[in-house]
Amino acid sequence: MTPSPTAPGSQLTSHLGMTERIFAGPKMRRLAAAVEDGLARVEEKLAAELQVGDALADVTSRYLYEAGGKRLRPMLSMLTAQLGEGATDYVIAGATALEMTHLGSLYHDDVMDGADVRRGVPSAHAVWGNNIAILTGDLLFSRASQLMAQIGERAIRLQADTFERLVLGQMHETVGAQAGDDPVEFYLQVLADKTGSLIAAAGQAGVLFSDAPSEYATPVLEFGERVGIAFQLLDDVIDLSADPDETGKVPGTDLRAGVPTMPYLLLGRSSDPSSKALKAAIDDGVARIADGADPVLLDDDLARLREHPATEATRELAAEWSRRAVSAIEPLPPGPVREALTRFARVMVDRSH
C-alpha cells in the first residue's frame, strides 16, 4: 500500500463542498487560500507521521487514512488559526496530532461496535482481527502524543484532557443510561464527550498555537463542542440512509450493533401504538442479532424508522445545535473568519441534502 499524501485530504472539499459553501465570494479568497495551504501541509505531515518502521504496523496505521476522510478537525484548526498568526508550524503539528487521535479512535470504535465497514472499506478488525486493530489505535494515540510533546506543556494538556473525555464518552456509551438518567440528555453528553471534545480541541489548537488573543479560546471551544454534537446528530440521520455510498457503512450499522442513536431515542419518547410497536420490533431484532441472527432482519424496521417523525426531529435538533454553535462565536471579531465558521456550522447539518 503506497502512501498517498494528496488524495485523502481532497475528500473534504469534494464531499462537503467546503470550497464552494464556506469560502463563497471574493472576500473569502485569501482565507480560502490560507486554509487550503494549511490543509496541504497537514496532509503531508500526516503521511509522514503515519509511516512506521515495522512492516505490519506501517500498513495498519495507514489503512484508514488512505481510505479517505473529511478532515473536519484540521479544517477547523486552519480557520481558527487565522484569528492569530495563521498556520504556524505548531498549528500544523497540533492539527495533525488531533487528526491522528481521531483516526486511532476509529480503530477502537469499530471493534467495540462490531462494524464491518469504515470509509467504504472493510474495517481494520475485519482485516486483521480485534487485537491488531486495538493495538493500531493505541499506536496512533502514542504517536499523536509524541507530536504534541514537541509543542510543549499546553499541547500535552490539551491532548490529555481531550483523550480523557473521549474515553469517558465511550465508557458512558458502552454502559448506557442508568436509572434516573434522561436517555436523550445522557446521549447528548456522550456526543459532547466522544465527538464534540475532539472538534473543540481542533478549534482550540488553532487559537492556542497561533498565539491568537486568549479571549477567543472559550468561544471557539464552545463552538467546536456544539458543532460536534450537531455533526453527530446529523450522522445519526445519515446512518439510516439506504445508500451505503453516502455513509461508507452498512445502513443502520450503529443500531444493528445495539448502539442507541437519537432517532431511536426519540422514537422511545413516542406514545402512539405504531411507534411503540416499531421500537419493540427494533429491540427484538437487536437482541436476536446479538444472539447470532443475520443483521438483515432489521432492514424493514430501520426503513420504517428512517421515515418516522423521530428522524426528522433529529435533523431539526442537529440544526438547533448548529445555531447554538454560531451563537457561541458572537464574541469573535466580525470578518471572514467568523463568517467562515458560521458557514462551517451550517454545512455540518446540510450534508444529506
Secondary structure, 3 states (H helix, E strand, C coil): CCCCCCCHHHHHHHHHCHHHHHCCCHHHHHHHHHHHHHHHHHHHHHHHHCCCCCHHHHHHHHHHHHCCCCCHHHHHHHHHHCCCCCCCHHHHHHHHHHHHHHHHHHHHHHHHHCCCEECCEECHHHHHCHHHHHHHHHHHHHHHHHHHHHHCHHHHHHHHHHHHHHHHHHHHHHHCCCCCCCHHHHHHHHHHHHHHHHHHHHHHHHHHCCCCCHHHHHHHHHHHHHHHHHHHHHHHHHCCCCCHHHHCCCCCHHHHCCCCCHHHHHHHHCCCHHHHHHHHHHHHHHHHHHCCCCHHHHHHHHHHHHHCHHHHHHHHHHHHHHHHHHHHCCCCCCCHHHHHHHHHHHHHCCCCC
